[in-house]
Amino acid sequence: MAAVDCNGYKCFTASPQKWRAMTSSAKLQKECYTETEAADAIGVSVSRLHRLLDEYVFNDGTPRPAALTFRASDLVLLGFWHLTSPNPKVVRMPHRN
């Protein structure tokens, strides 16, 4: 992952060039992104994208629709969730009282 300066904020993405292309005010952003485009934009596989959606969005018993589209703001949130997800290989210690 690489940190990119986005108007004074650090943005993390798999590809700084893709991030700049998505957030550039000189270029028109796409209205909608497919699942494959969204996964590529945040640097994850489509199956990882599905796991993020199942964990953070469709976690109330509602099934994930067969096909989804995303806006640029959705990609920011999905990228954040990806970067803050716990590592399943790390055993976490319980909180002390």
Summary of the structure (lengths in Angstrom):
residues: 97
radius of gyration: 15.2
end to end distance: 35.1
largest distance: 52.1
contacts: 205
relative contact order: 0.15
helix: 41%
strand: 12%
